Every structure is written in structure tokens, then in C-alpha cells.
């Protein structure tokens, strides 16, 4: 396993943990009567999109670089 594969696996594991944590927080907020459900999605959406976009871009960049290298 080369370094690109290790970085890809690390990015996938980190993305999975972030997505699970985000879903857990959203579910907690949805069932908490003190939290306005409309505000949860306004706060979570930009952060979630940024994190997912960054990791998907990293994984795609590694894949493209790996395909071009050999």
C-alpha cells in the first residue's frame, strides 16, 4: 500500500466520522424541544457541504493523480 492509498483511506475514514457525527447532532437537535428545527439546517448545511466537498475533492485529486502517474 503506497502513500496515496493511505491518504485516501484516512480521508474516507475521517469523512465517515464527520458524517456520522453531523447526523447524530442533527438527530439530537430534531428531537430536542428547545431547538428550532428550521435553524438546525441553516447552521449545518454550509459546514457539512464544505467538509464533504473538501474530502471528495482530495480523494478525487489523489485518484486522478494516481491514474496519470502510472
N, C-alpha and C positions, 0 to 999 in steps of 0.2 A: 504494500500500500504506500503510494507516494504522498507527498505533502499536499497536493491538490485534493486528493481523496480525503485526507484527514480534515482539511479545512471545510470541504463540502459536508462531511459528516457532522462536524462541530456546528456549522451553520444550520443544518437541518435539525439537530438536537436542540439548539438554542431557540430556533423558530417554533418548534413544537412546545417547548416550555413556556414561551411568551404567549402563544395562542391559548394554551390551557389556562394559564394564569388570568389572561384577559377574559376568557369565557367565565371563569369562576367569579371574578369580580363583577361582571355584568349580571350573572345569575343572582349573586348575593344582593346587588342593588335592586334588581327587579322585584325581589320578594321582601325587601325591607320597606315597611310602610312610611318611613321618614324620608325616603328618597323619591324625587320626582322622576318617573321613568323616562320622560322626554329628555331630560337633561343628561341622563347617562349616555345616550347615544351621541349627543352633541360633543361630549367630552372624550369619549373613547374612540370615535371614528378617525380623527386625524392621527392620533398616536398609533392606532392599530394599522392604518394604511401605510404610515411611514416605516414602521418596523417590518411589516410584511414586504413592502417594496424594496427596502434595503437588502434584506436577506435573499429575496428572489433574484434581485439584480446581482448580488455577489455569487450566488450559485450558478446563474446563467453565464456570468463572466468567466468563471472557472471552467465551466463546461465548454464554452466557445474557445477559450484559450487552449484547453486540453485537446480539442478536436483539431485546431490549427497547428499545434506543435507536433503532432505525430499521429 
